[in-house]
Amino acid sequence: MKILVINGPNLNMLGIREPDHYGKETYEDLLNKIKAHCQTKGVEVAFYQSNHEGDLVDAIQGAYGVMDGIVINPGAYTHTSIALLDAVKSVGIPTVEVHISKVEEREEFRQISYIRLACAKTITGRGTDGYLMAIDFLLNGK
Ligand code: DQA
């Protein structure tokens, strides 16, 4: 099983940005945590982070025929990007949407998720553990 973990804009700033919402773990801490989890589960994992919408589309397209699953936190593009939705639909790879914060309890503009329409599951408000839960879902379907 090969899983691509994609993080969108400002997630490289984890640990620095708004710790009340996103915690104190850095982006590197997040990658190490996911790597350790995947090792115990026998999952091959790859990572991609970008602040640019088109680059995220390219990363999703690049997973076609290569990856068995995608875990994506599209950051603010969650709430604006039809291009990311279409990219996930295009490749047809099982995809789980993750948000570190509990978006449903935040501002009105965070209540829309375009990409959700193409995702098998959405995990919110579980901190960085949400990424591990997403990987387990792709592995076990729950
Ligand atoms: C986020 C929530 C988004 O609304 C926000 O723009 C982010 C992070 C989260 O992980 O909780 O950048 O996706």
Backbone and ligand atoms as CSV (ligand in chain L), in Angstrom:
chain,resi,resn,atom,element,x,y,z
A,1,MET,N,N,0.856,-1.214,0.000
A,1,MET,CA,C,0.000,0.000,0.000
A,1,MET,C,C,0.878,1.244,0.000
A,2,LYS,N,N,0.634,2.102,-0.990
A,2,LYS,CA,C,1.409,3.347,-1.083
A,2,LYS,C,C,0.466,4.530,-0.876
A,3,ILE,N,N,0.811,5.359,0.092
A,3,ILE,CA,C,-0.056,6.504,0.403
A,3,ILE,C,C,0.733,7.805,0.249
A,4,LEU,N,N,0.085,8.763,-0.409
A,4,LEU,CA,C,0.664,10.106,-0.543
A,4,LEU,C,C,-0.053,11.038,0.429
A,5,VAL,N,N,0.723,11.709,1.266
A,5,VAL,CA,C,0.172,12.676,2.214
A,5,VAL,C,C,0.475,14.071,1.679
A,6,ILE,N,N,-0.593,14.789,1.365
A,6,ILE,CA,C,-0.454,16.124,0.769
A,6,ILE,C,C,-0.912,17.180,1.763
A,7,ASN,N,N,-0.093,18.195,1.931
A,7,ASN,CA,C,-0.468,19.332,2.772
A,7,ASN,C,C,-0.426,20.614,1.954
A,8,GLY,N,N,-1.463,21.409,2.122
A,8,GLY,CA,C,-1.588,22.652,1.374
A,8,GLY,C,C,-0.976,23.843,2.085
A,9,PRO,N,N,-1.443,25.030,1.715
A,9,PRO,CA,C,-0.804,26.270,2.143
A,9,PRO,C,C,-0.755,26.457,3.651
A,10,ASN,N,N,0.387,26.938,4.084
A,10,ASN,CA,C,0.650,27.323,5.481
A,10,ASN,C,C,0.824,26.143,6.431
A,11,LEU,N,N,0.674,24.936,5.922
A,11,LEU,CA,C,0.868,23.792,6.828
A,11,LEU,C,C,2.350,23.532,7.082
A,12,ASN,N,N,3.208,24.111,6.237
A,12,ASN,CA,C,4.650,24.093,6.528
A,12,ASN,C,C,4.969,24.976,7.736
A,13,MET,N,N,4.005,25.785,8.152
A,13,MET,CA,C,4.204,26.698,9.301
A,13,MET,C,C,3.676,26.105,10.606
A,14,LEU,N,N,3.343,24.824,10.581
A,14,LEU,CA,C,2.860,24.171,11.812
A,14,LEU,C,C,3.871,24.374,12.937
A,15,GLY,N,N,3.344,24.559,14.137
A,15,GLY,CA,C,4.212,24.796,15.292
A,15,GLY,C,C,4.467,26.272,15.517
A,16,ILE,N,N,4.332,27.049,14.425
A,16,ILE,CA,C,4.531,28.506,14.511
A,16,ILE,C,C,3.173,29.190,14.389
A,17,ARG,N,N,2.379,28.712,13.420
A,17,ARG,CA,C,1.115,29.395,13.124
A,17,ARG,C,C,0.040,29.009,14.159
A,18,GLU,N,N,-0.664,29.986,14.655
A,18,GLU,CA,C,-1.858,29.818,15.494
A,18,GLU,C,C,-1.882,28.509,16.297
A,19,PRO,N,N,-0.974,28.375,17.265
A,19,PRO,CA,C,-0.908,27.106,18.011
A,19,PRO,C,C,-2.216,26.735,18.714
A,20,ASP,N,N,-3.058,27.735,19.006
A,20,ASP,CA,C,-4.345,27.414,19.641
A,20,ASP,C,C,-5.219,26.560,18.724
A,21,HIS,N,N,-5.065,26.767,17.432
A,21,HIS,CA,C,-5.843,25.971,16.472
A,21,HIS,C,C,-5.096,24.720,16.016
A,22,TYR,N,N,-3.761,24.882,15.846
A,22,TYR,CA,C,-3.024,23.831,15.135
A,22,TYR,C,C,-1.971,23.118,15.983
A,23,GLY,N,N,-1.846,23.510,17.249
A,23,GLY,CA,C,-0.925,22.815,18.133
A,23,GLY,C,C,0.516,23.273,17.986
A,24,LYS,N,N,1.402,22.592,18.698
A,24,LYS,CA,C,2.797,23.031,18.758
A,24,LYS,C,C,3.747,22.155,17.947
A,25,GLU,N,N,3.225,21.040,17.425
A,25,GLU,CA,C,4.081,20.180,16.609
A,25,GLU,C,C,4.432,20.901,15.306
A,26,THR,N,N,5.683,20.744,14.877
A,26,THR,CA,C,6.111,21.351,13.616
A,26,THR,C,C,5.727,20.443,12.450
A,27,TYR,N,N,5.896,20.968,11.237
A,27,TYR,CA,C,5.627,20.150,10.042
A,27,TYR,C,C,6.544,18.930,10.041
A,28,GLU,N,N,7.795,19.141,10.440
A,28,GLU,CA,C,8.739,18.012,10.489
A,28,GLU,C,C,8.303,16.975,11.520
A,29,ASP,N,N,7.822,17.448,12.682
A,29,ASP,CA,C,7.281,16.514,13.695
A,29,ASP,C,C,6.157,15.686,13.096
A,30,LEU,N,N,5.297,16.368,12.328
A,30,LEU,CA,C,4.158,15.679,11.705
A,30,LEU,C,C,4.651,14.567,10.776
A,31,LEU,N,N,5.633,14.913,9.939
A,31,LEU,CA,C,6.143,13.899,9.007
A,31,LEU,C,C,6.741,12.715,9.754
A,32,ASN,N,N,7.487,12.995,10.811
A,32,ASN,CA,C,8.108,11.910,11.587
A,32,ASN,C,C,7.052,11.014,12.235
A,33,LYS,N,N,6.002,11.659,12.733
A,33,LYS,CA,C,4.908,10.905,13.368
A,33,LYS,C,C,4.222,9.987,12.339
A,34,ILE,N,N,3.960,10.527,11.158
A,34,ILE,CA,C,3.304,9.727,10.112
A,34,ILE,C,C,4.229,8.598,9.653
A,35,LYS,N,N,5.516,8.934,9.478
A,35,LYS,CA,C,6.484,7.899,9.035
A,35,LYS,C,C,6.514,6.744,10.021
A,36,ALA,N,N,6.563,7.055,11.326
A,36,ALA,CA,C,6.633,6.008,12.363
A,36,ALA,C,C,5.378,5.146,12.318
A,37,HIS,N,N,4.232,5.793,12.155
A,37,HIS,CA,C,2.954,5.064,12.088
A,37,HIS,C,C,2.946,4.128,10.876
A,38,CYS,N,N,3.372,4.664,9.741
A,38,CYS,CA,C,3.344,3.871,8.505
A,38,CYS,C,C,4.300,2.694,8.598
A,39,GLN,N,N,5.404,2.880,9.288
A,39,GLN,CA,C,6.358,1.780,9.446
A,39,GLN,C,C,5.721,0.610,10.196
A,40,THR,N,N,4.976,0.931,11.258
A,40,THR,CA,C,4.336,-0.139,12.035
A,40,THR,C,C,3.232,-0.830,11.228
A,41,LYS,N,N,2.678,-0.126,10.253
A,41,LYS,CA,C,1.559,-0.690,9.472
A,41,LYS,C,C,2.017,-1.266,8.133
A,42,GLY,N,N,3.300,-1.156,7.841
A,42,GLY,CA,C,3.816,-1.662,6.560
A,42,GLY,C,C,3.337,-0.857,5.367
A,43,VAL,N,N,3.124,0.428,5.579
A,43,VAL,CA,C,2.654,1.306,4.500
A,43,VAL,C,C,3.843,2.104,3.963
A,44,GLU,N,N,3.905,2.206,2.642
A,44,GLU,CA,C,4.917,3.060,2.016
A,44,GLU,C,C,4.311,4.456,1.914
A,45,VAL,N,N,5.007,5.446,2.446
A,45,VAL,CA,C,4.407,6.779,2.468
A,45,VAL,C,C,5.303,7.802,1.771
A,46,ALA,N,N,4.649,8.730,1.075
A,46,ALA,CA,C,5.367,9.839,0.442
A,46,ALA,C,C,4.659,11.123,0.856
A,47,PHE,N,N,5.415,12.224,0.838
A,47,PHE,CA,C,4.869,13.502,1.311
A,47,PHE,C,C,5.014,14.577,0.248
A,48,TYR,N,N,4.039,15.488,0.274
A,48,TYR,CA,C,4.145,16.665,-0.585
A,48,TYR,C,C,3.477,17.835,0.128
A,49,GLN,N,N,4.154,18.962,0.117
A,49,GLN,CA,C,3.549,20.188,0.674
A,49,GLN,C,C,3.795,21.325,-0.306
A,50,SER,N,N,2.759,22.133,-0.528
A,50,SER,CA,C,2.955,23.335,-1.341
A,50,SER,C,C,1.969,24.411,-0.917
A,51,ASN,N,N,2.384,25.643,-1.156
A,51,ASN,CA,C,1.500,26.775,-0.898
A,51,ASN,C,C,0.755,27.200,-2.165
A,52,HIS,N,N,0.952,26.436,-3.256
A,52,HIS,CA,C,0.440,26.838,-4.563
A,52,HIS,C,C,-0.585,25.839,-5.092
A,53,GLU,N,N,-1.734,26.351,-5.445
A,53,GLU,CA,C,-2.858,25.488,-5.836
A,53,GLU,C,C,-2.516,24.580,-7.021
A,54,GLY,N,N,-1.911,25.157,-8.071
A,54,GLY,CA,C,-1.601,24.358,-9.265
A,54,GLY,C,C,-0.609,23.247,-8.966
A,55,ASP,N,N,0.323,23.523,-8.074
A,55,ASP,CA,C,1.307,22.492,-7.696
A,55,ASP,C,C,0.614,21.338,-6.966
A,56,LEU,N,N,-0.415,21.669,-6.193
A,56,LEU,CA,C,-1.168,20.620,-5.496
A,56,LEU,C,C,-1.950,19.777,-6.505
A,57,VAL,N,N,-2.498,20.440,-7.513
A,57,VAL,CA,C,-3.187,19.711,-8.596
A,57,VAL,C,C,-2.193,18.773,-9.278
A,58,ASP,N,N,-0.997,19.277,-9.566
A,58,ASP,CA,C,0.034,18.435,-10.211
A,58,ASP,C,C,0.383,17.233,-9.338
A,59,ALA,N,N,0.463,17.451,-8.026
A,59,ALA,CA,C,0.824,16.345,-7.123
A,59,ALA,C,C,-0.272,15.280,-7.126
A,60,ILE,N,N,-1.524,15.703,-7.154
A,60,ILE,CA,C,-2.640,14.742,-7.191
A,60,ILE,C,C,-2.599,13.970,-8.511
A,61,GLN,N,N,-2.408,14.694,-9.597
A,61,GLN,CA,C,-2.334,14.016,-10.908
A,61,GLN,C,C,-1.154,13.050,-10.961
A,62,GLY,N,N,-0.052,13.446,-10.339
A,62,GLY,CA,C,1.160,12.615,-10.342
A,62,GLY,C,C,0.979,11.314,-9.576
A,63,ALA,N,N,-0.033,11.271,-8.727
A,63,ALA,CA,C,-0.288,10.058,-7.931
A,63,ALA,C,C,-1.000,8.986,-8.759
A,64,TYR,N,N,-1.539,9.402,-9.909
A,64,TYR,CA,C,-2.305,8.460,-10.746
A,64,TYR,C,C,-1.427,7.292,-11.192
A,65,GLY,N,N,-1.888,6.092,-10.912
A,65,GLY,CA,C,-1.143,4.909,-11.325
A,65,GLY,C,C,0.045,4.584,-10.443
A,66,VAL,N,N,0.280,5.415,-9.434
A,66,VAL,CA,C,1.456,5.243,-8.565
A,66,VAL,C,C,1.037,4.965,-7.124
A,67,MET,N,N,0.030,5.727,-6.666
A,67,MET,CA,C,-0.381,5.665,-5.262
A,67,MET,C,C,-1.717,4.936,-5.116
A,68,ASP,N,N,-1.877,4.279,-3.973
A,68,ASP,CA,C,-3.141,3.568,-3.702
A,68,ASP,C,C,-4.106,4.423,-2.892
A,69,GLY,N,N,-3.582,5.439,-2.231
A,69,GLY,CA,C,-4.438,6.298,-1.426
A,69,GLY,C,C,-3.804,7.670,-1.251
A,70,ILE,N,N,-4.662,8.645,-0.994
A,70,ILE,CA,C,-4.184,10.012,-0.736
A,70,ILE,C,C,-4.807,10.498,0.566
A,71,VAL,N,N,-3.974,11.105,1.404
A,71,VAL,CA,C,-4.459,11.838,2.578
A,71,VAL,C,C,-4.145,13.293,2.284
A,72,ILE,N,N,-5.164,14.139,2.345
A,72,ILE,CA,C,-4.914,15.540,1.989
A,72,ILE,C,C,-5.513,16.509,2.998
A,73,ASN,N,N,-4.670,17.447,3.420
A,73,ASN,CA,C,-5.153,18.609,4.148
A,73,ASN,C,C,-4.923,19.794,3.217
A,74,PRO,N,N,-5.968,20.235,2.527
A,74,PRO,CA,C,-5.780,21.284,1.535
A,74,PRO,C,C,-5.669,22.684,2.130
A,75,GLY,N,N,-5.659,22.795,3.465
A,75,GLY,CA,C,-5.588,24.114,4.095
A,75,GLY,C,C,-6.733,24.987,3.596
A,76,ALA,N,N,-6.431,26.253,3.370
A,76,ALA,CA,C,-7.492,27.190,2.975
A,76,ALA,C,C,-8.077,26.871,1.597
A,77,TYR,N,N,-7.348,26.126,0.756
A,77,TYR,CA,C,-7.902,25.761,-0.558
A,77,TYR,C,C,-9.105,24.816,-0.435
A,78,THR,N,N,-9.250,24.213,0.749
A,78,THR,CA,C,-10.448,23.414,1.023
A,78,THR,C,C,-11.698,24.194,0.656
A,79,HIS,N,N,-11.675,25.475,1.061
A,79,HIS,CA,C,-12.888,26.295,1.040
A,79,HIS,C,C,-13.078,27.055,-0.271
A,80,THR,N,N,-12.110,26.900,-1.184
A,80,THR,CA,C,-12.171,27.703,-2.422
A,80,THR,C,C,-11.946,26.910,-3.700
A,81,SER,N,N,-11.306,25.737,-3.592
A,81,SER,CA,C,-10.736,25.160,-4.811
A,81,SER,C,C,-11.577,24.057,-5.454
A,82,ILE,N,N,-12.174,24.412,-6.580
A,82,ILE,CA,C,-12.845,23.400,-7.400
A,82,ILE,C,C,-11.792,22.614,-8.180
A,83,ALA,N,N,-10.648,23.241,-8.438
A,83,ALA,CA,C,-9.567,22.553,-9.168
A,83,ALA,C,C,-9.058,21.343,-8.391
A,84,LEU,N,N,-8.962,21.469,-7.068
A,84,LEU,CA,C,-8.508,20.323,-6.265
A,84,LEU,C,C,-9.580,19.234,-6.249
A,85,LEU,N,N,-10.825,19.643,-6.149
A,85,LEU,CA,C,-11.927,18.669,-6.230
A,85,LEU,C,C,-11.843,17.898,-7.544
A,86,ASP,N,N,-11.704,18.634,-8.646
A,86,ASP,CA,C,-11.667,17.984,-9.963
A,86,ASP,C,C,-10.449,17.073,-10.098
A,87,ALA,N,N,-9.341,17.467,-9.495
A,87,ALA,CA,C,-8.117,16.644,-9.578
A,87,ALA,C,C,-8.339,15.308,-8.879
A,88,VAL,N,N,-8.945,15.349,-7.693
A,88,VAL,CA,C,-9.192,14.094,-6.961
A,88,VAL,C,C,-10.177,13.230,-7.743
A,89,LYS,N,N,-11.203,13.871,-8.312
A,89,LYS,CA,C,-12.159,13.117,-9.141
A,89,LYS,C,C,-11.456,12.509,-10.355
A,90,SER,N,N,-10.538,13.255,-10.944
A,90,SER,CA,C,-9.854,12.792,-12.164
A,90,SER,C,C,-9.065,11.525,-11.940
A,91,VAL,N,N,-8.345,11.458,-10.806
A,91,VAL,CA,C,-7.449,10.310,-10.602
A,91,VAL,C,C,-8.183,9.106,-10.021
A,92,GLY,N,N,-9.307,9.348,-9.359
A,92,GLY,CA,C,-10.103,8.244,-8.811
A,92,GLY,C,C,-9.397,7.450,-7.720
A,93,ILE,N,N,-8.442,8.059,-7.051
A,93,ILE,CA,C,-7.709,7.378,-5.966
A,93,ILE,C,C,-8.461,7.636,-4.652
A,94,PRO,N,N,-8.694,6.571,-3.842
A,94,PRO,CA,C,-9.355,6.796,-2.546
A,94,PRO,C,C,-8.621,7.869,-1.740
A,95,THR,N,N,-9.388,8.873,-1.330
A,95,THR,CA,C,-8.784,10.055,-0.703
A,95,THR,C,C,-9.508,10.399,0.584
A,96,VAL,N,N,-8.730,10.739,1.604
A,96,VAL,CA,C,-9.301,11.183,2.879
A,96,VAL,C,C,-8.866,12.628,3.131
A,97,GLU,N,N,-9.851,13.449,3.475
A,97,GLU,CA,C,-9.632,14.862,3.799
A,97,GLU,C,C,-9.379,14.983,5.303
A,98,VAL,N,N,-8.316,15.690,5.654
A,98,VAL,CA,C,-7.985,15.876,7.075
A,98,VAL,C,C,-7.885,17.361,7.397
A,99,HIS,N,N,-8.451,17.733,8.544
A,99,HIS,CA,C,-8.220,19.071,9.098
A,99,HIS,C,C,-7.806,18.915,10.546
A,100,ILE,N,N,-6.748,19.587,10.906
A,100,ILE,CA,C,-6.222,19.500,12.271
A,100,ILE,C,C,-7.223,20.119,13.247
A,101,SER,N,N,-7.758,21.266,12.858
A,101,SER,CA,C,-8.704,21.969,13.736
A,101,SER,C,C,-10.125,21.484,13.482
A,102,LYS,N,N,-11.001,21.877,14.405
A,102,LYS,CA,C,-12.406,21.501,14.259
A,102,LYS,C,C,-13.084,22.565,13.400
A,103,VAL,N,N,-12.936,22.437,12.094
A,103,VAL,CA,C,-13.409,23.484,11.183
A,103,VAL,C,C,-14.892,23.774,11.337
A,104,GLU,N,N,-15.651,22.760,11.704
A,104,GLU,CA,C,-17.112,22.952,11.800
A,104,GLU,C,C,-17.493,23.903,12.938
A,105,GLU,N,N,-16.548,24.154,13.849
A,105,GLU,CA,C,-16.843,25.089,14.946
A,105,GLU,C,C,-16.168,26.441,14.737
A,106,ARG,N,N,-15.642,26.664,13.521
A,106,ARG,CA,C,-14.942,27.919,13.244
A,106,ARG,C,C,-15.779,28.816,12.323
A,107,GLU,N,N,-15.120,29.743,11.632
A,107,GLU,CA,C,-15.858,30.736,10.856
A,107,GLU,C,C,-16.738,30.090,9.773
A,108,GLU,N,N,-17.748,30.876,9.399
A,108,GLU,CA,C,-18.707,30.454,8.367
A,108,GLU,C,C,-17.985,30.043,7.067
A,109,PHE,N,N,-16.956,30.831,6.689
A,109,PHE,CA,C,-16.298,30.551,5.404
A,109,PHE,C,C,-15.535,29.229,5.406
A,110,ARG,N,N,-15.322,28.662,6.594
A,110,ARG,CA,C,-14.635,27.359,6.655
A,110,ARG,C,C,-15.623,26.192,6.587
A,111,GLN,N,N,-16.906,26.503,6.452
A,111,GLN,CA,C,-17.908,25.433,6.466
A,111,GLN,C,C,-18.060,24.766,5.100
A,112,ILE,N,N,-17.525,25.457,4.070
A,112,ILE,CA,C,-17.577,24.858,2.735
A,112,ILE,C,C,-16.321,24.034,2.501
A,113,SER,N,N,-16.497,22.816,2.001
A,113,SER,CA,C,-15.351,22.051,1.504
A,113,SER,C,C,-15.735,21.490,0.147
A,114,TYR,N,N,-15.044,21.972,-0.880
A,114,TYR,CA,C,-15.306,21.444,-2.226
A,114,TYR,C,C,-14.750,20.035,-2.358
A,115,ILE,N,N,-13.525,19.846,-1.851
A,115,ILE,CA,C,-12.842,18.563,-2.057
A,115,ILE,C,C,-13.597,17.413,-1.385
A,116,ARG,N,N,-14.337,17.728,-0.343
A,116,ARG,CA,C,-15.084,16.708,0.416
A,116,ARG,C,C,-15.984,15.867,-0.487
A,117,LEU,N,N,-16.477,16.527,-1.567
A,117,LEU,CA,C,-17.390,15.837,-2.485
A,117,LEU,C,C,-16.723,14.637,-3.161
A,118,ALA,N,N,-15.388,14.635,-3.190
A,118,ALA,CA,C,-14.678,13.528,-3.851
A,118,ALA,C,C,-13.955,12.628,-2.846
A,119,CYS,N,N,-14.147,12.897,-1.557
A,119,CYS,CA,C,-13.377,12.153,-0.543
A,119,CYS,C,C,-14.213,11.041,0.092
A,120,ALA,N,N,-13.532,9.952,0.425
A,120,ALA,CA,C,-14.202,8.809,1.053
A,120,ALA,C,C,-14.517,9.111,2.506
A,121,LYS,N,N,-13.742,10.000,3.110
A,121,LYS,CA,C,-13.941,10.330,4.517
A,121,LYS,C,C,-13.317,11.691,4.812
A,122,THR,N,N,-13.870,12.350,5.855
A,122,THR,CA,C,-13.303,13.609,6.332
A,122,THR,C,C,-13.048,13.473,7.827
A,123,ILE,N,N,-11.866,13.877,8.248
A,123,ILE,CA,C,-11.531,13.835,9.678
A,123,ILE,C,C,-11.160,15.250,10.110
A,124,THR,N,N,-11.844,15.757,11.123
A,124,THR,CA,C,-11.562,17.124,11.603
A,124,THR,C,C,-11.367,17.110,13.113
A,125,GLY,N,N,-10.587,18.068,13.579
A,125,GLY,CA,C,-10.508,18.335,15.021
A,125,GLY,C,C,-9.814,17.266,15.834
A,126,ARG,N,N,-9.008,16.440,15.220
A,126,ARG,CA,C,-8.292,15.401,15.963
A,126,ARG,C,C,-6.808,15.711,16.056
A,127,GLY,N,N,-6.457,16.991,15.796
A,127,GLY,CA,C,-5.044,17.345,15.796
A,127,GLY,C,C,-4.319,16.554,14.712
A,128,THR,N,N,-3.013,16.356,14.912
A,128,THR,CA,C,-2.255,15.630,13.880
A,128,THR,C,C,-2.567,14.133,13.888
A,129,ASP,N,N,-3.204,13.630,14.942
A,129,ASP,CA,C,-3.637,12.216,14.940
A,129,ASP,C,C,-4.608,11.943,13.793
A,130,GLY,N,N,-5.274,12.995,13.341
A,130,GLY,CA,C,-6.218,12.842,12.227
A,130,GLY,C,C,-5.557,12.229,10.991
A,131,TYR,N,N,-4.293,12.569,10.768
A,131,TYR,CA,C,-3.581,12.009,9.606
A,131,TYR,C,C,-3.416,10.488,9.777
A,132,LEU,N,N,-3.134,10.061,11.011
A,132,LEU,CA,C,-2.940,8.626,11.269
A,132,LEU,C,C,-4.271,7.900,11.113
A,133,MET,N,N,-5.334,8.540,11.581
A,133,MET,CA,C,-6.672,7.950,11.434
A,133,MET,C,C,-7.031,7.820,9.947
A,134,ALA,N,N,-6.622,8.806,9.170
A,134,ALA,CA,C,-6.897,8.772,7.727
A,134,ALA,C,C,-6.155,7.603,7.077
A,135,ILE,N,N,-4.919,7.391,7.482
A,135,ILE,CA,C,-4.131,6.272,6.934
A,135,ILE,C,C,-4.788,4.946,7.319
A,136,ASP,N,N,-5.212,4.837,8.576
A,136,ASP,CA,C,-5.875,3.603,9.022
A,136,ASP,C,C,-7.165,3.366,8.242
A,137,PHE,N,N,-7.878,4.448,7.944
A,137,PHE,CA,C,-9.111,4.309,7.162
A,137,PHE,C,C,-8.790,3.762,5.766
A,138,LEU,N,N,-7.744,4.306,5.156
A,138,LEU,CA,C,-7.384,3.828,3.809
A,138,LEU,C,C,-6.956,2.356,3.846
A,139,LEU,N,N,-6.366,1.951,4.970
A,139,LEU,CA,C,-5.915,0.567,5.107
A,139,LEU,C,C,-7.062,-0.395,5.382
A,140,ASN,N,N,-7.937,0.016,6.301
A,140,ASN,CA,C,-8.956,-0.917,6.823
A,140,ASN,C,C,-10.382,-0.553,6.459
A,141,GLY,N,N,-10.566,0.593,5.864
A,141,GLY,CA,C,-11.927,1.043,5.556
A,141,GLY,C,C,-12.710,1.480,6.791
A,142,LYS,N,N,-12.001,1.746,7.885
A,142,LYS,CA,C,-12.690,2.306,9.070
A,142,LYS,C,C,-11.713,3.081,9.953
L,1,DQA,C1,C,-7.047,23.553,8.204
L,1,DQA,C2,C,-8.325,24.389,8.348
L,1,DQA,C3,C,-8.413,25.433,7.241
L,1,DQA,O1,O,-9.594,26.190,7.390
L,1,DQA,C4,C,-7.233,26.362,7.310
L,1,DQA,O2,O,-7.275,27.293,6.263
L,1,DQA,C5,C,-5.931,25.637,7.328
L,1,DQA,C6,C,-5.814,24.436,8.150
L,1,DQA,C7,C,-6.877,22.569,9.378
L,1,DQA,O3,O,-5.996,21.714,9.276
L,1,DQA,O4,O,-7.571,22.667,10.382
L,1,DQA,O5,O,-4.947,26.074,6.749
L,1,DQA,O6,O,-7.136,22.800,7.021
